[in-house]
Amino acid sequence: MAEEKKGFMGEFKEFIAQGNVMNLAVGIIIGGAFQAIVGALVEKVIMPIVGAAMGGVDFSGLAITIGSAEIGYGAFIQACIDFLLIALVVFWIVKAYNKAVTPKEEPEARTCPYCKQEIADDATRCPHCTSEVSAA
């Protein structure tokens, strides 16, 4: 059986129509919007608090001049601090989300000591073998 030749455009249409490509596109768009929210939170809320706690220190202006070249190491330090703060905020958001959506653990089912079948927590008699069992 010879496979039908699709051509470049046919293969491209098939690739784009796959669900994982669409999921990736939606994820990138939502990620961009989420980055704006987290960035604003860090820049407008957390960084002013950190700056006030550190006495208004801004590392971005720190530089060293070697010959005619200026090495702005302060911008690197500031970018590292921003990264750590953004990572911390994302961690808090993910932790809160996981706590909100994680289902509560169901209590472990009781088993009848005689027939080893599952029984209700408040059962006083096993529905399978009719043996009397102590209430939980």
C-alpha positions in Angstrom: 0.0 0.0 0.0 1.5 3.3 -1.1 1.0 6.2 1.2 -0.6 9.2 -0.3 1.9 12.0 -1.0 0.7 15.1 1.0 3.2 17.7 0.0 4.6 20.4 2.2 1.4 22.3 2.7 -0.6 19.1 3.5 2.0 18.0 6.1 2.0 21.5 7.6 -1.8 21.6 7.9 -1.7 18.2 9.6 1.0 19.4 12.0 -0.9 22.6 12.9 -4.2 20.7 13.4 -2.6 18.5 16.1 -3.9 19.1 19.6 -0.5 19.5 21.2 0.4 22.4 18.9 -2.8 24.2 19.8 -2.2 23.5 23.5 1.4 24.9 23.2 0.1 28.1 21.5 -2.5 28.6 24.2 0.1 28.0 26.9 2.5 30.5 25.4 -0.2 33.2 25.2 -1.4 32.5 28.8 2.2 32.4 29.9 2.8 35.9 28.4 -0.2 37.3 30.2 0.8 35.6 33.4 4.3 37.0 33.1 2.9 40.5 32.9 0.9 40.0 36.1 3.9 38.5 38.0 6.2 41.2 36.6 3.9 44.0 37.8 3.6 42.4 41.2 7.3 42.1 41.6 8.1 45.5 40.1 5.4 47.6 41.7 4.7 45.8 45.0 7.6 43.6 46.1 10.6 45.6 44.8 9.6 48.9 46.6 9.3 46.9 49.8 12.7 45.2 49.3 14.2 48.6 48.3 12.8 50.3 51.4 14.1 47.4 53.6 17.6 47.7 52.0 17.7 51.5 52.4 16.8 52.3 48.8 19.8 50.6 47.2 19.5 50.2 43.4 22.2 47.9 42.0 21.4 48.7 38.3 23.7 51.7 38.3 26.8 49.9 39.5 29.5 49.7 36.9 33.3 49.5 36.6 35.2 51.2 33.8 38.2 49.4 32.2 39.8 51.6 29.6 37.0 52.8 27.4 34.6 49.9 28.3 32.0 50.1 31.0 31.1 46.9 32.6 27.6 47.2 34.2 27.7 44.5 36.7 25.0 46.2 38.8 22.4 45.5 36.1 23.4 41.8 36.3 23.0 41.8 40.1 19.6 43.6 39.7 18.5 41.0 37.1 19.4 38.2 39.5 17.4 39.8 42.3 14.5 40.3 40.0 14.7 36.7 38.9 14.7 35.3 42.4 11.8 37.5 43.4 9.8 36.5 40.3 10.6 32.8 41.0 9.5 33.3 44.6 6.2 34.8 43.6 5.5 32.1 41.0 6.3 29.5 43.7 3.8 31.1 46.0 1.1 31.2 43.3 1.7 27.6 42.3 1.7 26.5 45.9 -1.6 28.3 46.6 -3.1 26.9 43.4 -2.1 23.3 44.2 -3.5 23.7 47.7 -6.8 24.9 46.3 -7.2 22.2 43.6 -5.7 19.2 45.3 -8.5 16.9 46.5 -8.6 16.1 50.1 -7.4 12.6 50.9 -10.1 10.1 51.6 -9.7 8.2 54.8 -8.4 4.7 54.2 -11.2 2.2 53.8 -11.8 -0.2 56.6 -11.6 -3.9 55.9 -13.4 -6.7 57.6 -11.0 -8.6 59.8 -12.7 -11.9 58.7 -13.3 -11.7 55.0 -10.9 -8.8 54.2 -13.6 -7.0 52.2 -14.1 -3.2 52.4 -16.8 -2.0 54.8 -18.2 1.4 55.7 -16.5 3.3 58.6 -19.6 3.2 60.8 -20.5 -0.5 60.0 -21.1 -2.8 62.9 -21.7 -5.9 60.7 -19.8 -6.8 57.5 -22.2 -6.8 54.5 -20.2 -9.5 52.8 -19.8 -12.2 55.5 -22.2 -10.8 58.1 -19.6 -11.0 60.9 -19.9 -8.5 63.7 -17.2 -5.9 63.6 -16.3 -3.1 66.1 -17.4 0.4 65.0 -14.5 2.7 63.9 
